Amino acid sequence: MHPMLNVAIKAARRAGNVIQRASMNIDTIRVERKKHNDFVSEVDRAAEETIIETILEAYPKHGILAEESGAKGVGQAEYEWIIDPIDGTTNFIHGHTQYAVSIALAHKGQIQQGVVYDPNRNDLFTASRGVGAFLNDRRIRVSKRTNLNECVIATGFPVVDQSYIDTYLGMLKDVIARTAGVRREGAAALDLCNVACGRVDGFWEFNLKPWDIAAGSLIIQEAGGIVTDMIGEQSWFESGDIVAGSPKVLAQLLHILAPHTR
């Protein structure tokens, strides 16, 4: 295992311990509203601090892009860590157990290592570029289903920026009509990992941030899947508009979404 991946795993597990201890007393956690439907808790900040301390202890010259504390050394360092201490904060503060720690490492702008840790299930998703994707040390692959009407697709609602809610609802209506079902769990990092291990067959969402998708996107790619934007191009990391799945499922999903992007 790559030594930088080991550091990411160590950081993710330490953050998971912080989060799970706090989850025992949800009602006492201080929560702030950053903007409409966008929350941060004191636990997000504590978990993020734990992750950054663990990483910089090993690699003090690396850059950091973290959801709560922002960018430090980004654009200057050869290596940059992309961190979401709790992907699914709204779930967490409501006691809903769909949330995860997401940590990725980029080298010269390309994601090389990814870790997503679900502390409730003790599920550790990992990937190194060119090496493959794993769930708790077991190799994972995207679903083998090829008929969209047999597939379950994950998604995320546009709850923060609702300017394109009508576009999204049109997409949702058409996807529901042509698949076996749609799931909305509220944690994009875990949605991406669920595609990677075949628990769901595809995923789409608008306006995600780099820390939501950096680790999960690599895990999908190393599991044999493809990640694109809404029109099948590669602007997804910059735009945050993302579609993912196995090659055959992705093509069919893009075909459904395309009319709504024109």
N, C-alpha and C positions, 0 to 999 in steps of 0.2 A: 504493500500500500504506500502511496506517495506520502512523504512526511508532511507536506502542507495539508493534505486531506486529513491526516491524523490530528493535526492541530484544529482543523475545522470541526471534527467530530468531538474532540475534547471540549471545545468552546460550546458546541450545541448541547452537549449533555450537561455541562455546568449550568447553562442558561435554563435548560429544562428543569433542573432541580430547583432553581430560583422560582420559576413559574409554578411548579406543582406545589411547593410549600405555600405560596401565596394563594393558590386556588382553594386551599382548605378554609380560607376566611374571605370569600369573595365580597361579602357585604362591607368589609372594613377598608377595601382598596380605594384609594383616591383616583378619580377619573376626571380628565379634562376633555373638552370638545375642541378639536383643532379647527374644524369647519363642519358644515352640515353632514351628519352621518359619518363623521370621521373622528374617532376617539383615540386617546392615549392614556394609559394608566401608569402609575408609579412602578408597576411591575415591568411594563415595556422598557422603561428607562433603566431599571436595575438589571434586567436580563441583558440589555444591550451593553451596559457598562461591563458586565461579566464577560461577554463575548469579546469586546474590544481589548480588555485587559489580557485575556488569554492569548489573543492573536499577537498583540504588540510585545508581549513578553517573549514570544518566540521570534517575531519578525518586526523589530522596532522601526524599520525604515519603510514598511509597506503603507500604502494609502488605504483609507477607510471611507466608504460611502454607506452610511447607516440611516435608517428611516428617521430616527428621533434626533440624533445629534448632528446629522448632516455629513458634509464632506471634509476630510482632512487629508491633504496631500494628493488628492485626486487630480490627475492630469500631470503630475510631477513624478510619481513613483512608477516603477516598472510593473509592480504588482499592486493590485487594488482589490480589497475585500468588499463585498456587497452584502449587507446584513439587514435582515428583518427579524427583530427579536421575538415578536409574536405576530405571525401572519394569521389574522383572524381575531384581532383584539375585541371586536364587538361580540363575537362568540364567547371569548374568554370571560369578559366582564359580566356576561349573563349566565355563566356556568354551563354553557354549551361546549362540549369537549372536542369540537372540530377546530383546532388551531395547531400551529407548529412553529418551530424555529427554522429559519432559512438562512444559509450562509453559502456564498459563492466566492471564488477567487478568479479574477481576470488577470491575464498576463498580456501586456501590450494590447489591451482592449478585447481579447478573446477569452471567454469563460473556459477555464481549465479544470476546475474542481467544483463540486457541488454537494451540499449536504442539506437535507430536510429532515428534521427530527420531530416526530409526534410523541410528546412525553406521556400522553394518556395511554397509548397502545404500546409504548416503547418500540415504535417502528422507526428504524434508521435507514433512510434512503441515501445512497451515495453514488457518485459517479466521478470518474476521471476521464478526461478526453482521450479517446482511442483505446480505453481499457474496458469499458462496459459500465452498466448500471446494476446496482445491487440493493436489495432490501434485507437488512439483517444478515449480510454476508451471502445471501442467495441471489444468484444472477436472475434478473428480471427482463421480460420482453413485453412489448405492447401486444394488445389483443390480436388474435388471428381472424377475428370476424371480418367478413368482407361485404355482407349485405347490411346496408344502413338500417333497414327495418328490423334488424335483430340487435341493434346497438343501443347502448345507453350513453348519453352525452352529458357531460358536466358543463356548467356555465356559471357566470356571476352576474348579478343584476347591477346596472349602473346607478348606484345609490348615492354617490358623492356628487358627480357631475351628471345631472339628469337631462342635459341639453339634447341628447340623442336617444331618449327613452322610447320615442315612437319607432325609430329605426330598429332598436333592439327588440321591441315587442313584436314587430313584423317578423324578424328573424326567429324569435322564440316560437311563434305560432307555426311557422313552416317547419321548424326542426321537430317540434312535438308531433306534427302530422305525419312525419316520415321516418320516425325512429321508434324504438321500443320504450323510450322514456327520456326525460331530462331531469337532472339532479342539480340543485343549487345548495352547496354546503357552506359557503362563506369564507373559504381559505384557499386562495388560488394556488399557493405552493403545494398544498396537499392534493388539489384537483389535478395538477400536472403530474404529480407522483402516482396518482391513481390511474392516470392514462398509461404511465410508464410500466406499471405492473399488471395492466389488463383489468383492473377493477371497473373502470369505465373505458369507453372506446374512443372518445374524443372530447375536446374542450374548446370553448371560445369565450372571450370576454373583451370588453373595451377598457381602455384608459388605465391599465395597470402600470405600476411603477417598477423600475429596475430591480428593486429588492424583492418584489413579489414573484418575479419570473426568472431571475438569473440562475438560481440553482436548479429549479424544476425543469427549465428548458433544456439544460445539459443532461439531466437525468432521462428525460424523454428521448433525446437524440441518441444517447448511448444505449437506450433500450430498443432502438430500431425505429423510432417514430420521427415525425417531421414537425417542425414549427414554422409557421408563416404568419403574415398579417392577414387581414380580411380578404385580400385579393390575391393571395398566394405569393406575395413578394416577401422580401427580407427586412422590412422596416419595423418589424414588431418590437424590437428592443427599444427603439427610439420613440415609437408612437404609443406603445403599451397596448395596442390592439392586436390580439393574439388568437390564433387557431392552432390546434395541435391534435395529432392522432397518428395512427398507422398510415402508411402511404395511401392505401385504398380507401380507408374511411375519410381521411383528410380531403381527398379529391372530391368525394361526394358531399361532404359537409361544406366545402367551399362553393360548390355548385348551388347549394341552397342559399347560402349567405350572399352570394354575388349580386343578385338583383336588388338587394337592399343597400348596397354600397354605392350605387350609381347616382 
